[in-house]
Amino acid sequence: MNTALILSALPAHYGHGPGWFILIPIFWILLIGLIIFAARRRHWQQAPAGAESVLRERYARGEIDETEYRQRLEVLRTKLK
């Protein structure tokens, strides 16, 4: 069959050139990826703080001094080994 005859039978939106059909799957892949990323990020933010992060926060607030911070950090790290 003649290609021009086949193309003339198609609706007008098919004649705008190749490549447009790939945008829809890319859009959905990006949207689903964004949803997964947002859900994981939210989960990470709700995770309980570890002992080292609590210790860092206490040091940052001035509740403990540097020597006490370093001593406690060393104890935490030796217990984890």
C-alpha positions, 0 to 999 in steps of 0.5 A, a space after each residue: 500500500 501507499 504510505 501517503 494513503 495510510 497517513 491520510 486516513 489517520 486523524 490529524 494529530 498523528 501527523 505532527 511528527 514522531 516523538 510525541 508518543 514518548 512524552 506520555 510515558 516519560 511524564 508518568 515515570 517522572 510523576 511516579 518517581 517523584 511520589 516515591 521520592 517524596 514518600 521516602 524523604 518523609 519516612 527518613 525525616 520521621 525516623 527516630 534520631 540515633 544516639 550520635 545525632 542526639 549527642 550532637 544536638 545536645 552539644 550544639 545547644 550547649 548542654 554539654 561541653 566539648 570534652 564531655 561530647 568527645 568522651 560520650 562519642 567515643 563510648 558510643 562508637 566503641 559500643 557499636 563495634 
